[in-house]
């Protein structure tokens, strides 16, 4: 075989080997999972959630939002406190306390004046002698001797509006102070009565109660006479009249 023939045969073999190598590389690339050459090209891509399916799970595994409020856990919502039961006394706080009647009390009179100089200031003391609590209202309606009118009240001694009169327990007392006269002609009197008031202003509870004069047979009164409202503190009652 001549030199030209040998050279031609070696060139043909090299061509066949080169073509086979290229074919193998192309087949290997076609079998690659990503077909790319980046570092993340071999990882599978997650499918997007289906918005029309509320049960579709997101890539993180969290259930999709259905748009409706979640069911509260048992015991999670505080229950309302029950309303208190209504009071049996209708909310008054002291029940049905009766008005003091003449048969429930005794009334006495005393004075701090020197009797030899005449009595002008009298302290009336009402004691609950019954076995149950009772109330007195406003001020005593006092009549001295044959006076044509009752002794008027000292309005400044009235309780603050809205303040209830105190309940008098059995054996307890309440007081009112009476001023008999002032600087003008006086009339003598040998008797004195006290009328208790009912719940309505100016009303009367029972019959008038006769009250003995404080250590004297006769007192003197005129149009300056006035009386305080009932109050538990005797000193406070007297304060309204002692300056007169």
Secondary structure, DSSP 8 states (H G I E B T S, - for coil): --HHHHHHHHHHHHHHHHHHHHHHHHHHHHTSSSSS-STTTTS-------TT-TT-B-TTS-B---SS-----TT-S----------TTTT-SS---EE--GGGEEEEEE--S-GGG---EEEEEEEE-SSS-EE--SB-EEEETT-SS--EE-GGGS--TT----EE-TT-EEEEEEE---SS--EEES-EEEEE--SSTT--EEEEEE---SS-S-EEE-TT-EE-B-BS-HHHHHHTTTT-
